[in-house]
Amino acid sequence: MFQRRRARVLLAAFVLLALVLVTVDFRSPQPDSGIGGRLRAGVAVVLGPVQNGLAVIVQPIAEAAGSVTELFSLRQENARLRAQLALVEERRLSYDDVVRENEQLRAQVDMSSRLDLDTAQGQVIAQGASNFEWTATINVGSDDGVLRDMAVINGDGLVGRIIATTGSTSRILLAIDPNFGAATRIAESGQVGILSGDGNEPMIFEPLVTEAVVEVGQEVVTSSYSGGTFVPGLPVGVVAAADYEVGQLVRRVEVLPYVNFTSLDLVSVVLDLPEQVDEPLELAPNVEFTPPAVDPVPPEIEPTIPPPLNTATPSPTPSGEA
C-alpha cells in the first residue's frame, strides 16, 4: 500500500517538474541560454546514452514489427495479383477457344465451298460410351434436314456417316469404326477400292485390283457409285503404307485419316445426296445402236443310235441240207 502511494507521489512530482520545465523553456527568449538551456544540456548529457541504448534495443523490434506488417501487405497483394492473373488466364483461354472455333468454322466453310456442298453445321455433344464404341452425337437432327446415311465432314475431311436421328440430334458412326465402309479411290491414279475402319488409326484401303499401283503419300477420297452413300471427292486421308507381294490375294493399304477423331468438336452434315439413276438411259437423238452380230445357234442334232451288235451264236446247219 505504501509502495503504491509513493509511486503515485513520484509520478506526480515528475509530471509537475516536466510541466515547469516546458513552461520555462517556452517562455525563454533564447532556448539555448539561461536555466532552461543549461538544464536541457544536463538532461541530454545524462539521458543521451540511455536514449541511444534504448534506440539500439527498440529499433530491431520496430523493424521486425514493420516487416510483419509489410509481410501481411505483401501477402494480400500477392493474393490480389494471383486472382487477377487467374482472371486474365481464363479470358485468354476463352479467347483461344473462340479463335479455335473460328478457325474450324472457316475450314468447314472453305471445304463446303470448294466441293460445292450444302451442309448443316453441328457440334459434338457426346462421344461413344466406351473405348470400343466409335460414335459421336451432334446437336442437329431431322428438323435441320439431316437424314440417315448422310456423310459428315469437318474442315479436315470425312468424319463418318449418320446412323440415327431425332428431331434435334443425330448419331454418327465414325470412319474409324470397324463396321464403317465406303467406296474410295486414289485421287492421283483413280484406282478404286473399299475403305474400312480398324478401330484406330490407320484405316484400311483394299483396292479392287490387287496389283494396282498405290504409293505412299497419295491422297484417298470418296468415290461415287450407283446406290452409294457419299458424294465423290470428300478427302479421307493419305496412304501411309502400300506394300505388295506377288501372288497376294487381298491387299491392305494403310491410310492415315486427315481427321483427328480424339478432338472432334464442330462438324458439318452433307445434305447433298449422291446422284442416282432413276430411269433407264436413252440414246441421244440421231444415234443408232447396232448390237454386235451373234452367230446363229446351230439346229439341234438328234443323236444317231447305232444298231445293237449281233452277238448271237449261229446255229449249226443240218447235214444233208443243200
WOWODA-V525788 format. One record per residue. N is the residue number from 1. RES is the residue in one small letter. SS is DSSP state (@ for helix, = for strand, . for the rest). PHI is phi in degrees with one decimal (999 if undefined). D_FIRST is the distance of its C-alpha to the first C-alpha in Angstrom with 1 decimal. Layout:
[[N	RES	SS	PHI	D_FIRST] [N	RES	SS	PHI	D_FIRST]]
//
This chain:
[[1	m	.	999	0.0] [2	f	@	-63.9	3.8] [3	q	@	-65.2	5.4] [4	r	@	-64.6	5.3] [5	r	@	-65.3	6.5] [6	r	@	-65.5	8.7] [7	a	@	-63.3	10.1] [8	r	@	-67.8	11.0] [9	v	@	-64.1	12.7] [10	l	@	-62.6	14.6] [11	l	@	-62.2	15.6] [12	a	@	-66.7	16.9] [13	a	@	-65.3	18.7] [14	f	@	-64.9	20.3] [15	v	@	-64.6	21.5] [16	l	@	-64.1	22.9] [17	l	@	-63.9	24.6] [18	a	@	-64.3	26.1] [19	l	@	-65.5	27.4] [20	v	@	-64.0	29.0] [21	l	@	-64.5	30.6] [22	v	@	-64.9	32.0] [23	t	@	-65.4	33.4] [24	v	@	-63.0	35.0] [25	d	@	-65.5	36.4] [26	f	@	-68.4	37.8] [27	r	@	-82.6	39.5] [28	s	.	-72.6	40.9] [29	p	.	-66.9	44.7] [30	q	.	-123.5	44.7] [31	p	.	-60.2	41.5] [32	d	.	-87.9	42.4] [33	s	.	-118.3	43.0] [34	g	@	80.5	41.0] [35	i	@	-65.3	37.4] [36	g	@	-62.6	36.3] [37	g	@	-64.7	38.8] [38	r	@	-63.8	37.9] [39	l	@	-66.4	34.1] [40	r	@	-64.4	34.8] [41	a	@	-65.3	37.0] [42	g	@	-65.2	34.5] [43	v	@	-62.5	31.8] [44	a	@	-65.0	34.4] [45	v	@	-65.1	35.3] [46	v	@	-75.9	31.8] [47	l	@	-92.8	30.7] [48	g	@	-57.6	34.2] [49	p	@	-60.5	34.0] [50	v	@	-65.3	30.6] [51	q	@	-64.1	32.0] [52	n	@	-63.3	35.1] [53	g	@	-63.3	33.2] [54	l	@	-63.1	31.1] [55	a	@	-63.7	34.4] [56	v	@	-61.6	36.1] [57	i	@	-77.4	33.3] [58	v	@	-77.8	32.9] [59	q	@	-59.3	36.7] [60	p	@	-60.2	37.8] [61	i	@	-64.7	35.0] [62	a	@	-64.4	36.2] [63	e	@	-65.0	39.8] [64	a	@	-63.3	39.1] [65	a	@	-62.2	37.5] [66	g	@	-64.6	40.5] [67	s	@	-64.8	42.8] [68	v	@	-62.8	41.4] [69	t	@	-62.1	41.8] [70	e	@	-65.6	45.3] [71	l	@	-62.8	46.1] [72	f	@	-61.3	45.4] [73	s	@	-65.4	47.4] [74	l	@	-66.6	50.3] [75	r	@	-63.8	50.3] [76	q	@	-63.5	50.6] [77	e	@	-65.4	53.3] [78	n	@	-63.2	55.0] [79	a	@	-62.2	55.0] [80	r	@	-65.1	56.5] [81	l	@	-67.5	59.2] [82	r	@	-63.6	60.0] [83	a	@	-62.8	60.6] [84	q	@	-65.6	62.6] [85	l	@	-65.1	64.7] [86	a	@	-62.3	65.3] [87	l	@	-64.3	66.6] [88	v	@	-64.0	68.8] [89	e	@	-64.0	70.2] [90	e	@	-62.3	70.9] [91	r	@	-66.1	72.7] [92	r	@	-65.2	74.6] [93	l	@	-63.0	75.7] [94	s	@	-62.4	76.8] [95	y	@	-64.2	78.7] [96	d	@	-61.4	80.3] [97	d	@	-65.8	81.3] [98	v	@	-63.9	82.9] [99	v	@	-62.4	84.7] [100	r	@	-62.5	86.0] [101	e	@	-62.6	87.2] [102	n	@	-61.8	88.9] [103	e	@	-65.0	90.7] [104	q	@	-64.1	91.8] [105	l	@	-63.3	93.2] [106	r	@	-61.4	95.0] [107	a	@	-64.3	96.5] [108	q	@	-68.2	97.7] [109	v	@	-63.0	99.1] [110	d	@	-64.9	100.9] [111	m	@	-63.0	102.3] [112	s	@	-63.4	103.5] [113	s	@	-68.7	105.0] [114	r	@	-66.2	106.7] [115	l	@	-94.5	108.3] [116	d	.	55.7	109.0] [117	l	.	-113.4	107.1] [118	d	.	-96.2	105.8] [119	t	=	-128.7	102.4] [120	a	=	-119.4	99.5] [121	q	=	-80.0	96.0] [122	g	=	-144.4	93.6] [123	q	=	-127.6	90.3] [124	v	=	-70.5	89.7] [125	i	=	-112.4	87.2] [126	a	=	-161.6	87.6] [127	q	=	-104.2	88.9] [128	g	.	-57.4	90.7] [129	a	.	-71.6	88.8] [130	s	.	-147.2	89.3] [131	n	.	-72.8	90.3] [132	f	.	-107.9	93.8] [133	e	.	-124.8	94.3] [134	w	.	-95.6	95.3] [135	t	=	-133.5	95.0] [136	a	=	-150.5	92.9] [137	t	=	-113.3	92.4] [138	i	=	-119.3	92.5] [139	n	.	-96.3	91.7] [140	v	.	-128.3	95.2] [141	g	.	-145.4	97.9] [142	s	@	-62.9	101.1] [143	d	@	-63.8	99.9] [144	d	@	-99.2	99.9] [145	g	.	90.4	103.4] [146	v	.	-82.9	102.5] [147	l	.	-122.3	105.0] [148	r	.	-64.3	105.3] [149	d	.	75.7	106.6] [150	m	.	-71.9	105.6] [151	a	=	-76.4	104.5] [152	v	=	-124.3	100.9] [153	i	=	-131.9	100.1] [154	n	.	-135.7	97.2] [155	g	.	-68.5	97.3] [156	d	.	-99.7	98.2] [157	g	.	162.8	101.0] [158	l	=	-72.2	102.0] [159	v	=	-99.5	99.1] [160	g	=	165.0	101.1] [161	r	=	-139.9	102.8] [162	i	=	-75.6	101.8] [163	i	=	-115.6	102.2] [164	a	=	-160.5	100.7] [165	t	=	-138.8	99.6] [166	t	.	-123.9	97.9] [167	g	.	-62.6	97.6] [168	s	.	-123.9	94.6] [169	t	.	-136.8	94.3] [170	s	=	-143.8	96.7] [171	r	=	-113.8	96.6] [172	i	=	-109.3	97.9] [173	l	=	-89.9	99.5] [174	l	=	-69.8	98.5] [175	a	.	-66.9	101.2] [176	i	.	-87.8	99.7] [177	d	.	-68.4	100.1] [178	p	.	-60.2	102.8] [179	n	.	-87.2	104.6] [180	f	.	-84.9	104.9] [181	g	=	-149.0	108.3] [182	a	=	-153.7	109.8] [183	a	=	-77.2	113.1] [184	t	=	-135.3	112.3] [185	r	=	-150.4	114.2] [186	i	=	-79.0	113.7] [187	a	.	-61.4	113.4] [188	e	.	-75.5	115.3] [189	s	.	-103.1	118.3] [190	g	.	82.4	118.3] [191	q	.	-62.4	118.4] [192	v	=	-96.2	117.4] [193	g	=	-174.2	115.5] [194	i	=	-110.8	112.9] [195	l	=	-102.7	109.2] [196	s	=	-138.9	106.8] [197	g	.	-79.7	103.2] [198	d	.	-129.8	102.0] [199	g	.	83.8	98.5] [200	n	.	-170.2	97.0] [201	e	.	-85.6	98.2] [202	p	.	-84.8	101.0] [203	m	=	-86.5	103.4] [204	i	=	-117.6	107.0] [205	f	=	-114.4	110.1] [206	e	=	-112.9	113.5] [207	p	=	-66.1	116.4] [208	l	.	-65.7	119.5] [209	v	.	-98.8	121.6] [210	t	.	-58.7	120.1] [211	e	.	-88.9	121.4] [212	a	.	-61.4	120.3] [213	v	.	-78.1	118.9] [214	v	.	-129.4	115.1] [215	e	.	-118.6	113.0] [216	v	.	-62.6	109.2] [217	g	.	97.9	107.6] [218	q	.	-74.0	110.0] [219	e	=	-87.5	108.6] [220	v	=	-110.3	109.1] [221	v	=	-129.6	109.5] [222	t	=	-70.5	110.5] [223	s	.	-123.3	114.2] [224	s	.	-101.8	115.9] [225	y	.	-156.0	118.6] [226	s	.	-61.4	120.2] [227	g	.	84.2	117.7] [228	g	.	-74.6	114.8] [229	t	.	-100.1	111.2] [230	f	.	-104.7	110.0] [231	v	.	-71.0	111.4] [232	p	.	-74.8	112.7] [233	g	.	90.3	110.8] [234	l	.	-73.1	107.2] [235	p	=	-66.5	105.6] [236	v	=	-112.1	104.5] [237	g	=	-178.9	103.7] [238	v	=	-130.5	105.2] [239	v	=	-67.2	107.2] [240	a	=	-105.1	105.1] [241	a	=	-151.9	107.6] [242	a	.	-139.1	111.3] [243	d	.	-66.3	112.8] [244	y	.	-145.5	116.4] [245	e	.	-118.6	118.6] [246	v	.	-60.6	122.3] [247	g	.	87.6	123.3] [248	q	.	-68.5	119.9] [249	l	.	-80.1	120.4] [250	v	.	-123.3	117.1] [251	r	.	-108.2	115.2] [252	r	.	-116.4	111.4] [253	v	=	-97.4	110.1] [254	e	=	-83.8	106.3] [255	v	=	-127.5	104.9] [256	l	=	-87.1	101.4] [257	p	=	-70.7	100.5] [258	y	.	-72.0	99.2] [259	v	.	-79.6	96.7] [260	n	.	-91.9	93.2] [261	f	@	-75.8	93.0] [262	t	@	-87.0	89.4] [263	s	@	-133.0	88.1] [264	l	.	-68.3	90.3] [265	d	.	-138.3	88.9] [266	l	=	-97.3	91.3] [267	v	=	-135.7	95.0] [268	s	=	-131.3	98.2] [269	v	=	-92.3	100.7] [270	v	=	-79.3	104.3] [271	l	.	-79.9	105.9] [272	d	.	-73.1	109.3] [273	l	.	-107.0	111.5] [274	p	.	-59.1	114.2] [275	e	.	-67.6	117.6] [276	q	.	-114.3	119.8] [277	v	.	-90.3	123.6] [278	d	.	-89.8	124.4] [279	e	.	-123.9	128.2] [280	p	.	-64.1	130.9] [281	l	.	-69.3	131.6] [282	e	.	-115.2	134.6] [283	l	.	-73.0	136.8] [284	a	.	-66.4	136.9] [285	p	.	-57.8	139.9] [286	n	.	62.9	143.2] [287	v	.	-115.6	141.9] [288	e	.	-103.0	144.0] [289	f	.	-118.0	142.9] [290	t	.	-106.1	145.6] [291	p	.	-66.0	144.6] [292	p	.	-64.4	145.7] [293	a	.	-67.2	149.1] [294	v	.	-123.4	149.1] [295	d	.	-60.5	152.0] [296	p	.	-63.6	153.8] [297	v	.	-76.4	153.2] [298	p	.	-63.3	156.4] [299	p	.	-61.4	158.2] [300	e	.	-68.9	157.5] [301	i	.	-101.9	160.0] [302	e	.	-74.2	161.0] [303	p	.	-67.5	161.1] [304	t	.	-89.5	164.5] [305	i	.	-93.9	164.9] [306	p	.	-66.2	167.3] [307	p	.	-65.3	170.0] [308	p	.	-67.3	169.3] [309	l	.	-72.5	170.9] [310	n	.	-87.9	174.1] [311	t	.	-105.0	173.3] [312	a	.	-71.8	175.9] [313	t	.	-82.7	178.4] [314	p	.	-63.0	182.1] [315	s	.	-77.7	184.4] [316	p	.	-68.4	187.4] [317	t	.	-82.1	190.8] [318	p	.	-64.6	193.3] [319	s	.	-68.9	196.2] [320	g	.	98.8	199.5] [321	e	.	-83.8	197.8] [322	a	.	-79.1	199.0]]
//
